[in-house]
Amino acid sequence: MPNYIDKCDCHIHSLDGGLAQATILEKIGDNKYLAQYGDVKCTAIFNPFVGRYYVDDKYGIVRDKKPINRER
């Protein structure tokens, strides 16, 4: 079983809405998804009227959280 929801052609923000393949990793809200385009994890939404995801790889970048070291 794959560890993602879908691999599909999506509208990509950095391509001015052009289509490219991205991976939808998980659902994180009502219509908010975690996507991966290239090596960038970012947010995406699904538009049911056109049947495509819109991946925001400019302003919706999700960074991996590093553990906070509280020792001194």
C-alpha positions in Angstrom: 0.0 0.0 0.0 1.5 3.4 -1.0 2.2 6.0 1.7 0.5 8.8 -0.2 -3.0 9.7 -1.3 -2.4 10.5 -5.0 0.2 11.3 -7.6 -1.3 13.5 -10.2 -0.9 16.5 -12.5 -1.5 19.6 -10.3 -1.6 23.3 -10.9 1.7 24.6 -9.4 2.0 28.1 -8.0 5.7 28.7 -9.0 4.8 27.7 -12.6 2.1 30.4 -12.7 -0.6 27.7 -12.5 1.0 25.4 -15.0 0.5 21.6 -14.7 3.2 19.3 -13.3 3.2 16.1 -11.4 3.1 16.3 -7.6 2.3 13.9 -4.8 -0.5 14.5 -2.4 0.8 13.0 0.9 -2.1 13.5 3.4 -5.2 15.4 4.2 -4.6 18.0 7.0 -7.9 20.0 7.0 -11.3 20.2 5.4 -9.9 21.1 2.0 -6.2 21.4 2.9 -3.6 18.8 1.9 0.1 18.2 2.4 1.8 17.9 -1.0 5.2 17.3 -2.3 6.5 19.0 -5.5 10.1 18.1 -6.2 11.8 18.0 -2.9 9.5 20.7 -1.4 6.7 19.9 1.0 3.9 22.4 0.8 0.1 22.9 1.2 -2.5 22.2 -1.5 -6.2 22.5 -2.0 -8.6 20.6 -4.2 -10.9 22.3 -6.6 -13.8 19.9 -7.3 -15.1 22.0 -10.2 -12.1 21.3 -12.3 -11.0 18.1 -10.5 -7.4 19.2 -9.8 -5.2 20.1 -6.9 -3.6 23.5 -6.6 -0.2 23.2 -4.9 1.3 26.4 -3.3 5.0 25.9 -3.4 5.7 29.6 -2.9 3.9 30.7 0.2 2.6 27.3 1.5 6.0 25.7 2.2 5.9 23.3 5.2 9.3 23.0 6.9 10.2 19.9 9.0 10.3 20.9 12.6 13.7 20.4 14.3 13.7 19.3 17.9 14.4 22.1 20.4 17.4 21.4 22.5 16.7 22.9 25.9 19.9 21.7 27.5 22.6 24.3 28.4 
